[in-house]
Amino acid sequence: MKDKNELLIHIYETCDMGVKSTTKLLNLLKDKDNKIKKLLEDELKEYEKYLARSEKLLKKNKVTPEGVGMMASMMSSMEMKMEVKKDNSDSSMAGMLTQGFTMGIINMNKKIESYKDTCDSGVVELASDIVKFQEKEIKNLKSYL
């Protein structure tokens, strides 16, 4: 894999996992009385926008990502199910999401730092936009903690 595509693939995988995980969490909370669901619906829309932007860039650069591994997706899904079953309060969901966003920010910032000199500026800009989105979501989640 070429270095210049590493960041772009990471962006795609992050957004793909964000869409899948948020959709899964919304489904798990469907019959529950959580106020956080509106925030989750908004997060899903944002992830879908970023996923579409990353897909355009992938197509433009003629890159075909493998997507999020089935094992990683299954582990995330199982962890989410257990967390919701254990405690589906808005506070618990906000804590879980905050941890996920924090890990996402750290990983994306590492990738940006590693590949900013070899990547197209549009890819770096998209990665930075995703970090800003994740930071904003952490602030939004604080009201549920």
HELIX and SHEET records of a PDB file:
HELIX    1   1 ASP A    3  LEU A   28  1                                  26    
HELIX    2   2 LYS A   37  LYS A   60  1                                  24    
HELIX    3   3 MET A   70  LYS A   86  1                                  17    
HELIX    4   4 ASP A   90  TYR A  115  1                                  26    
HELIX    5   5 SER A  121  LEU A  141  1                                  21    
HELIX    6   6 LYS A  142  TYR A  144  5                                   3    
END                                                                             
